Amino acid sequence: MTSSQATWWQSAVVYQIYPRSFCDADGNGIGDLPGIVSKLDYLQRLGVDVLWLSPMFPSPQDDAGYDISDYTDVDPVFGSLADFDRLLAEVHRRGMKLVLDLVVNHTSDEHPWFQQSRSSKDDPKRDWYFWRGPRPGMAAGAPGAEPTNWGSAFSGSAWEFDEASGEYFLHLFSRKQPDLNWENPRVRSAVYDMMRWWLDRGVDGFRMDVINMISKDPRLPDGAILSGSYGDGSPYYVCGPRIHEFLQEMYAEVFAGRNGQLLTVGEMPGVTVEQARLFTDPERHEVDMVFQFEHVQLDHGVDKFHPKAFRLTDLKASLGRWQAGLAEVGWNSLYWNNHDQPRVVSRFGDDSDRYRVRSATMLATVLHLHRGTPYVYQGEELGMTNAPFASISDFRDIESLNYYAAAMAGEGSGRPVPGDPLEDRTALPGQSGDGGPRPDEGEVLAALRRTSRDNARTPMQWTAGPQAGFSTAEPWIAVNPNHRDINAEAEIDDPDSVFSHYRKLIALRHAHPIVARGDFTMLLPADEQVYAFTRQLDAEQWLVLGNFGASEVPVPLADASDWAAAELVLGNYSEPDASGALSLRPWECRIYRRTVGSG
Ligand code: GLC
């Protein structure tokens, strides 16, 4: 099979649910599975095909559920397995599919596998994780005696010392997320068993958390120190030596020969286009598509907490390269938002009252008309914005809290390499990572307000009422006060709302094969305000235009007058443009259609 052949997910749209923040049915301030069931009609009305659930497994919730202590159950805070079965049945009854989050680069330190592994150096599960002694010649537990100089994604060393055995275990993320040792075939077969268990139960696939980090160079070498105190280990674990072998083995063990239309998507920080072609080439049997990170790092400076100005030309260069790189072989996923990203309308659009709806609908149009499978993150379809966090006590996310603590202590706290996939948490506001003035709390909070993952995690805004209709109790994280204006109830019947626009985009993909499968050509790569591209399938050609700004702008295409006379498929202004010329009003988007000499 080649990617020119149609598969069902090319014309599908996936909707991500973050269960903690979606809908709370039992009134404890935390979203749950029965809450999701109560909103399935809403999702069906939106028109999405697949739901991806962020983790709802038993977890100490150190990293909001991405630290799993039991892979085959439901955390009581979200409900029970019976609730899950009901959710799955109700999803299927509505003709949708359900995909689970597979978090197998690491477990929780409270998972029985790790507890056994930790119990003694001789335990049969000791080798299920990465245990190492101190650096040669150094005393175990002494400062700097960690086995490698790697930093963790959530600040500090990637190694945690275990007093009882005098050894350290590896954790690329929090110290409560020890990394599984995929070199051990028993680990792999236990993971495959678990995956089969869920597929047998009826789930339709997996979104695989940081799956390109499961193969580590077993030598675990030190990383280069470019600044600050930690080395960059990523060359030794991002798309490591056995990654393709492991994913092919997983396919053969778990997915091969199954009837049904499954979906697999690998989250892959640091993946390149060239690697993504290999991962998503259907003939190689690895995954259907990957989440790459380039376009969501374009506004990062030395790290995500040190933003730099966003340039539209960079976005076009990046997304254009991914479109071209996966045109013949492989497949793209398309996303602006997820539970780790700030809200796109606040980031690349304009979340002021004046332009929020226009810019959110323009951004949606540009994204959904690329070639690939679009992902909508809960609330994105309402144009939800970043939140006005006032003090550190308003944040809940471990990455944000650890960053704040390290920054306020004036410590180099993390990984030091610009462009590094997990990114540099070392150079703190007001310092370069190796000393200098202590940061100002206001600056640290400003950085968090702009970038924190909690921006994505405030409760879904269902109504203008108390707690945005999310819960009857005080939620685990505050609702955004703008729910009085921005909420589902106000939007679902408003033809000009962000919700209605997403609905139209999803319907377009379902109705027109060109949206799913047409060739993609980027236009105007040097223009800093107009995003323009064509799609083409046989003799049908579509032009997609987006104005990334609040000023009116001409579209300088050679065949502009021809396009201006073409059929307008969709736009985000209800009043027609009287000028007759091809120019865009503030944050306007348009899709035109014409027939060309057969292509
Ligand atoms: C992924 C998840 C993120 C989590 C991390 C560790 O990047 O999306 O939320 O913190 O992996 O599991």
Boltz pocket constraint, residues with backbone or C-beta under 6 A from the ligand:
constraints:
  - pocket:
      binder: B
      contacts: [[A, 63], [A, 66], [A, 67], [A, 103], [A, 173], [A, 209], [A, 210], [A, 267], [A, 339], [A, 340]]
      max_distance: 6.0
